[in-house]
């Protein structure tokens, strides 16, 4: 179970790191919130933006989630994001990421999994007294 959580947090940390790299290396573009619908504890938003692909402008419209407490969560708001160069989907919103926390949790869970595996293996290999 610890190994599962370690791999899960590791995958999330890799994605968060990829988004941080995109924020550092790629240009941001403004997007307009077209509509909002309540979705669990967030808002499902339709957004429109323009990305550059092969020197040409491509108009994109996609769905994304905005947090309820986010000041951008209203129709007509302008949000800044970094679009993927090859797709209109999975645009990265500019903002802080929790990569370090996720990587730390992943490492701790994987290390704990390894230690518990070693302890279990040693316990199974230990000679038992015979009566």
Secondary structure, DSSP 8 states (H G I E B T S, - for coil): -HHHHHHHHHHHHHHHHHHHHHHHHS--EEEEEEEEEEETTEEEEEEEEEEEETTEEEEEEEEEEEETT-TT-STT-EEEEE--TT-SSS-EE-S---HHHHHHHHHHHHHHHHHHHHHHHHHHHS-----
